[in-house]
């Protein structure tokens, strides 16, 4: 699970954010919405350990990641946090399966090929395992992105505008997959978006 307390972040002397406290339990989901400039992506980066707040605490399970050294934070992020970005970045020369397996190897030193295969097939991409990412549609690429983020069964899954580049049908499919897989793996899911199509898909919401 994830719990935040009194997070404050500022960009210089001009833009400052005081974020509401967040609590998301294992297998639960939270939708974070808000207009441009409200700090949605800043909050996501703080929750993922990519930015450090000026003050406040971010507990993932029992670890306050704000207090970790850079080295320990990098290690913790690889093992406990999954990230789904708006645009998926793949190793172009590797197949779909190899890209997902690579994520497991980089984090654990082991190639979880069987697990990666099962996850990709569960996401409806059985026939795409050995294709290059460039041969897939945008919606299919986002599913591979989800598989890669979940391969290490993270405690926290963060999705940054995961549906903004998708059409209506694929946006709802991806949103449903995120919620279902988070529940299945016991992962706390936080989706940060301005996509109004997702408001009916996530009962737990906050607006910045």
N, C-alpha and C positions, 0 to 999 in steps of 0.2 A: 504494500500500500504506500501511498504518498501523503504527507502532511506538511503544509507550509505555514509559517508564522511570521507575520509582520515584515513582509518582503518590501524593501524600498530599493529602487534603482534610479540612477540619474545619468543622463548623457551631458557631461559638462555642467554648465550653470543654466541651461535653457530648458531642457526637457526632463521632468522627473515623474516617476510612477510610484504610487503606493498601492500595491496589489492586494485584493481581498485574500483572506486565508482560504486554502484549498485542502480538502480531504477526500481522497478517493481510495476505497478499499479494493482488495483483490477481486478481480472479475467484474468490477464496476466501471462505468464510463462517465465522463464529464465533458460537456461541450462548452467551449469558451468562445464567445462571440464579442463583437465590438467593431466599431468603424475604424477607418484608416487612422493611424497615429495614436490609437488607444493603448498600444503596448502588447498586443497579442503575441507577436513573434518574440518580443523581448522576454515576456513571461515564459514562453516555451523554452527559450534558450537558457533561462535561469533554471527551470525545472530539469533540463537535460544536462546541467553542469557546463554548458558552453559559455555562459556569462556568470560572473559572481556579483551578487547584490551588494550594495553598500551596507545593508543591514538585513537581518532576518535569518530564518532557518528553513532548510528544505530537508525533510527526513524521508528517505526511501527505505522502507522497512525500519531498521533501528539506526541507520547511519545518516548523520547530518552532512550532506555532501558539501555544504559551504565551508566546513571546517577541514576538508581533506586537502592535502598537498596536490599539486598539479599531477604528479606521477600517480598517486593513489586514485585521484579522481579519474584519470584516463582509464586505469584498470577497472575501476568500479563501473564506469559508463559502459565499457565493453561487455561486462558480464550481466549488468542489471537493467540497462536502459536500451530500448529499441526506438528507432526514429524513422518515421515515414515522412518524407519531404514532398512538397508540391511537385517537384520535378525529380524523377528517379535518375540516379547516376550509376551506370553500370560499367564494368570492364567490357568494352565493345567486342573484344576478340574471344570472350568466354561465352559459353552457352548459358541459357537460363538456369539450368541445374548447377553449373559450375559457379555462377555468380552467387547463388544462395549458399552453396557449400563453402565458398571462400569466406563468407561472413562468419561461419562457424569456426573455420580454421584460424582466422585472425583473432578471434576472441578466446578460443579454448586450446588452440594448437591441434585440434582433432578435426577430421573431415567427416561431418555427419551426413553422409550421402543418402543413407536410407531415410533418415528423418526429413531431409530436405525434399526428397522425392515425394514422400507422403504429404508433406505440407503443400507443395506445389500442386499435387493432384487434388487435394482437398479444396484448393482455390480454383478448381476447374480448368487447370492448364496441363492436363496429362499429355495432350498431343503437342505441347510446346516445349517440353523438357530440353530437347537438344537443339532448339532453334537459337539464333542469336537474338538478343534483346531488340535490336533494330528491326527485326522481322515481325515484331508484335505490335498490336495496336496500343494506343496510349492507355486505355483501360486495362489491357492485359499487363502492360509494364507496371502499372500501379499495383496490381495483384502480386507480381514478383517482388516489388518493393516491400509489400506487407510480409511476404514469406521471408524475405531477408531480415526484416526487423524482428520477426518472431522466432527465428531458428534457434536462438539461444534461450528461449523462454524467459524473457526479461520480466522483472518485477513491475516495470513501468514502460508503457508504450506511448510515445508522443507522436501525434500526427499533425503536421503543419500544412494547412490548406490542402488536404489530400484529394479533394474532389473538384477543385476550382477549374481544372483543365478538362473535365469530363462532361459528357452530355448527361441529360437527366437520368436516363436508364442506368448508365454506368456509375454515376455519382451515388445513386441509392444502393446499387449492388455493393460498391466498395464500402460505403458507410455501414451497411448491414454486416458485411464480412468482418470489418474491424471490431464491431461490437460482439459478434458471435465468437470470434476467435479469442478476444480478450476474456470473455466469460469461460471459454473452454480451457484456456491455459492459466486461468487465475491471475491475469495480468491487469493492473490498473491502467485504464486507457484515458488519455486526455486528448481531445481533438480541438485544435485551435483553427477557427475559420470565420470568414465573413459570408460563407455560402448559406443563404437563407433556406435552401432546400433541405438542409440537415436538421432544422429545428424540430421537426416532427419525429425524428429518428432517435433522439437522445432526451429522455425525460429529465435528466439532471443537467442543469445549465447555469452558467453565470455570464453576465455581460459586463465588459470593461467600459 
